[in-house]
Amino acid sequence: MNTSGAVNAPRPLDGAGDAPTLSELEAQAGRAQPAFGEHAHILCDNLVRIYKTEGVEVVALQGLDLLIEKGELIAIVGASGSGKSTLLNVLSGLDVPTAGIARVAGTDLLAMTAKDRLRYRREVVGFIWQQTARNLLPYLTARENVRLPMRLAGNKARVAHADELLDLLGVAYCADRRPSEMSGGEQQRVAIAVALANSPQVILADEPTGELDSDNSEQVFAALRRANRELGVTAVIVTHDALVSEQVDRTVGIRDGRTSSETLRRASSDGEIIAEEYAVLDRVGRLQLPRDFTSALDMERRVRLELERDHIGVWPDRPKTGEDE
Ligand SMILES: Nc1ncnc2c1ncn2[C@@H]1O[C@H](COP(=O)(O)OP(=O)(O)OP(=O)(O)O)[C@@H](O)[C@H]1O
């Protein structure tokens, strides 16, 4: 009970003289809270992409949230049709989302002019596609392929820089060969050099090992990892390849156009890699439970929740039994 009779009277601050004035309090309240993902290198906030074909709407991304830090190397996995390529097309500036926020290295992808888009695609991001033929021009050598984007961006197409990149990716010996004179894995490693030609901040790869055998896949993934570690470039790889998804620090699972799970890998004190899977909680508290968990317990329309001291219990919708305790 307040016995002072001075209800809501400003309270003097300990040893600080006067209490804050109304205008100070207003200024404090108005001070911007850090926005969602303000410091992320890649930010997707409630991203929506709806395709309309012949009157039919397909919602490929339905409010996807994703934050990626500068210098991260992450894999994106998900069933066919879950929205992985749609997401990569948005991040690469090839496609424009229907709604939401998409920002890469400070560039707002929904507010770009045609000129901004061209500059963004030439200088901020580099991409590697699954089809080796889509990455390289067949009548140019590896070195010429790497120098081409430098020329197109108006940069100096230095032979030495092209050769350094080919060397970093372990394909210096292919510099004078045309794509038809290289294996699929060599072509993909040259494609990474092409993607890195203008020193982008981010590289995006859509199934870069999809057409390769396991030896070549391993070499291509090692090259991507080297680019990430040595050049500090943020790398996002869409993949079905367990060899890739099980070796990155973070794997993001997409289901029905939303991020649904994340697997984080870290080394234990004895050097063993420990992988832990997490469900993703979105900004309004929605949680997607893995389908194999819900079907194992016949969870369908609703579940019973109980808040415990350090966790939340989730039970099927049926009367409580002693076993639930
Ligand atoms: N241009 C388009 N027009 C209409 N629908 C599209 C288009 N592109 C993709 N879709 C639809 O959007 C959804 C997501 O497709 P997307 O290609 O992003 O999936 P994905 O996860 O990359 O699949 P996959 O692993 O098979 O490549 C699918 O239902 C797909 O049919």
The ligand as an SDF file (V2000), in Angstrom:
LIG
                    3D

 31 33  0  0  0  0  0  0  0  0999 V2000
    7.9400  -20.1160  -61.9040 N   0  0  0  0  0  0  0  0  0  0  0  0
    7.0540  -20.7860  -61.1650 C   0  0  0  0  0  0  0  0  0  0  0  0
    5.7340  -20.7250  -61.4520 N   0  0  0  0  0  0  0  0  0  0  0  0
    4.8170  -21.3720  -60.6900 C   0  0  0  0  0  0  0  0  0  0  0  0
    5.1330  -22.1310  -59.6010 N   0  0  0  0  0  0  0  0  0  0  0  0
    6.4190  -22.2270  -59.2810 C   0  0  0  0  0  0  0  0  0  0  0  0
    7.4610  -21.5860  -60.0310 C   0  0  0  0  0  0  0  0  0  0  0  0
    8.6590  -21.8720  -59.4670 N   0  0  0  0  0  0  0  0  0  0  0  0
    8.4050  -22.6680  -58.4070 C   0  0  0  0  0  0  0  0  0  0  0  0
    7.0630  -22.8870  -58.2910 N   0  0  0  0  0  0  0  0  0  0  0  0
    6.3930  -23.6760  -57.2340 C   0  0  0  0  0  0  0  0  0  0  0  0
    6.7900  -23.1480  -55.9770 O   0  0  0  0  0  0  0  0  0  0  0  0
    7.0120  -24.1910  -55.0430 C   0  0  0  0  0  0  0  0  0  0  0  0
    8.4590  -24.1070  -54.5400 C   0  0  0  0  0  0  0  0  0  0  0  0
    9.3520  -24.4160  -55.6290 O   0  0  0  0  0  0  0  0  0  0  0  0
   10.9460  -24.4190  -55.5120 P   0  0  0  0  0  0  0  0  0  0  0  0
   11.4940  -24.6580  -56.8610 O   0  0  0  0  0  0  0  0  0  0  0  0
   11.3680  -23.2080  -54.7820 O   0  0  0  0  0  0  0  0  0  0  0  0
   11.1780  -25.6880  -54.5800 O   0  0  0  0  0  0  0  0  0  0  0  0
   12.5450  -26.4650  -54.2300 P   0  0  0  0  0  0  0  0  0  0  0  0
   12.5100  -26.7000  -52.7540 O   0  0  0  0  0  0  0  0  0  0  0  0
   13.6960  -25.7200  -54.7770 O   0  0  0  0  0  0  0  0  0  0  0  0
   12.3430  -27.8310  -55.0090 O   0  0  0  0  0  0  0  0  0  0  0  0
   13.4630  -28.8060  -55.6990 P   0  0  0  0  0  0  0  0  0  0  0  0
   14.2490  -29.3970  -54.5640 O   0  0  0  0  0  0  0  0  0  0  0  0
   12.6250  -29.8090  -56.4100 O   0  0  0  0  0  0  0  0  0  0  0  0
   14.2920  -27.9450  -56.6140 O   0  0  0  0  0  0  0  0  0  0  0  0
    6.6850  -25.4860  -55.7560 C   0  0  0  0  0  0  0  0  0  0  0  0
    5.3520  -25.8220  -55.4650 O   0  0  0  0  0  0  0  0  0  0  0  0
    6.8300  -25.1220  -57.2260 C   0  0  0  0  0  0  0  0  0  0  0  0
    5.9840  -25.9180  -58.0300 O   0  0  0  0  0  0  0  0  0  0  0  0
  1  2  1  0
  2  3  1  0
  2  7  2  0
  3  4  2  0
  4  5  1  0
  5  6  2  0
  6  7  1  0
  6 10  1  0
  7  8  1  0
  8  9  2  0
  9 10  1  0
 10 11  1  0
 11 12  1  0
 11 30  1  0
 12 13  1  0
 13 14  1  0
 13 28  1  0
 14 15  1  0
 15 16  1  0
 16 17  2  0
 16 18  1  0
 16 19  1  0
 19 20  1  0
 20 21  2  0
 20 22  1  0
 20 23  1  0
 23 24  1  0
 24 25  2  0
 24 26  1  0
 24 27  1  0
 28 29  1  0
 28 30  1  0
 30 31  1  0
M  END
$$$$
